[in-house]
């Protein structure tokens, strides 16, 4: 396994295809350093005495110890550990740990490539392609991200009905050596600091949409791939240093007649399995949220409780009620994910068929519980921000800049008025409110909230998954029987 520095050294060798603010940048550019700090934690903790049990696994391919972010889940215990690892690491960095998109895509493609080969009666080698790619990915401890979301163009039109076919990434040409693809994948978290990009479909696909049923992996600096990046960093600090300096990036990935060799293609034209691939990545990613979002709940509760303490209102009944709301969402989201792990099996829900075995025996979390947990925590995002606003008051929205607080002329005057709680040092109060602001009132905070709400699928998508897969008919039968109605 690699160290954080070895990971960064690898990024430095990559082709310059990152576009930002009118020019090109290197992957270790200063605007990416905060994001690299976050991703670096996944390497540091895999080697630490405290984190290595959660953050490492045994490869089912080689039997070697690997980073758990490169692992295919072999049991409910693996699903439990992935969830607990995610919560553990997210608390370390105070937000998203960034690397879960890769492991979630790996697990989806592992199952889909296997089933697509079965469908094709051995005439394709998608799964062998994938396993060969995966062994190298595990051996070199690479960072993967997942490119799923397409531009989608006219949102009420299907891929095949778009005026411009490029609104969904698709195969333009097949050759003896590989395929040529074109399209845009957007909102792709951490693509600019990934080694590999895994591309999967974004939705269910019909028989006339086979060109959109494509899954493959490319190096993040692949020829014909352009990344337009958007970093999300907090304001730099000079005096009141943070305990951890983290940030994030996302990219528009522009595939412009990009060639993909066959040994990196894991699905190409199997439209039914393309739809399942889209659902499976979403399912695995929603399961990851049952570790990520509870960790953010831990941070939010800490923000709320500390703000109440510094404002002198932590014992009031309405504030305690808000604490309770945050705790309920946090732990119910975690419990749903834990149950999804426990009920995990090598099977999926297929419309019209119900639950069916799927994949080579790797474990898939229970869909109902993974979606319930993600939906619950996603719907709570802006209500949680409302509660933080309620507890903090207007103080954070107009708080002075750090350079004004440290201005020798203003410092003693401002410190007098910024010290709300006489029992806590003014320096600690200033550090806290600066951190609180970064989580609530900045551009980075706004982006974070959008990601927490929409990431892995907006709540409406989880609601659709829940109601389409839950046995509502059986509940109707139960009630009719209890009411004395004869059920046919």
C-alpha positions, 0 to 999 in steps of 0.5 A: 500500500502507498503513503500519502506522499507516494500518492501525491508523487504519482499525481505529479507525473500525470498529463496536464489536462486540468483546466481552472480559471482560464488556464491549466494547472498541475494536480498538486496546485495550491487550489488542490492541496486541501483536497489532497489533505483529505484524500491523504487521510485514506492512506495515513489511516490505513497505516495507523494502529488505530485505523488499519483494521477498518481501513484495510482488507484482504483481497479476494484476488491475491490474498494480500492486504489492500486498502479497503477502498480498493476492495470488493465486499465478500460478506456482510462483515465487509459491508459493516466495515466499509460503513464504519470506516467511512464514518471514522474517516469522515469524522477525522476530516470533518466532512466527505472522505472523497474516496468512496465513489471509487469503491462503490463503482468497483463493486457495481461493475464487479457484479454487472460485468459478470452478469453481462458475460453470462448474457453473452454466453462467453462471447465477451470478456468484460469480467476478466477485463475488470478483474485484471484491471482491479488486480492492478488497481489493488496492487498499486493502491490507486484512487478511483472516482466514479463518473455517472451523472450525464448532462441530460440536456432536455430533462424530460427526454430519454437519451435516444430522444435528445436533439443532441446525442452527446447529452448522454455519454455514448459509444460513437464507434467500435473498432477492433482495438476498442471503442470511441466515446463522446459526452460529458459527465458532470459533478464528478467529485475528486476526479482531478485528484484521482488516478483512475476514473470509472464510467458507468451509465446514469439511468435505466436504458431501453433496447434503442439506447444500447450505445449509452449502456457503457462502462469502462475505466480510464486514467484520469489524464487519458488522452481525449479527456478534459477536466474543467475543475471547481475547487471548494476550499475554505478561506486561508488562515494565518493566525487562527489555525484549523485543526485540519485543513480540508477541501474538495474539488469536482469536475466536468469531464469532457470526453471528446471522441475519446478512445477506450481500449477493449481491455478497459471496457466492462460493458458495451451495449447490454442495455438491461445491465446498463440500467442495473449498473446505474442502480447498483452504483447508486445503491452502493453509494447510498450505503456509503452515505450511511457512514458519511452522513452520520459522521457529518451529523456528529460534526453538526451536533458538535457545532450546535452544542458548542454554539449553544455553550458559547452563547450561554443557551445550551440548557434551554429546552428548545435547544435540547430539542434541536440536539435531539433532532440531529441525534435522531437523524444521525443514528437512524441513518446509521442504523438503516445502513447497518441493517442494509449491511446485515441483510446484504446478499449477492442479489438485486431487486429486478423490476418484474422479477423481485429479488434475484441472485446477481454477480459472482458472489460478492455482497450487495447491501439491502436496497430498502434499508440503504435507500431509507437511510440515505433518504432520511438523512438527505431530506434533513440537510437544510433543516439541520442548517436551519437549526444551526442558524437558530442556535447561533443567531446572526453572529456568524453571518457578519463575523469580522475577517481574520485580518481585521480581528488581528489588526493591532488597532482593532484587536483589543476592541474586537476581542472584547465584543467577540467574547460572549462566554466569560469562562472561555478564552476569546481565542478559542471562541474566535477559532470556533466561530470561524470554523462554524462559519465555514460549515454554514455561511460560505460558498464552500458550505453551500456546495457541501449542503447541495452535495449532502442533499443530492449526492448519491441521488436526490431524495426523490430518487430514493423515494422511487426506489423505496416505493417501487421495491417495497411490498406494498401489495402485501401490506394491503392484503394484511389490512384487508384480512384484518378488516374482514375483507376476502382477499382473492 
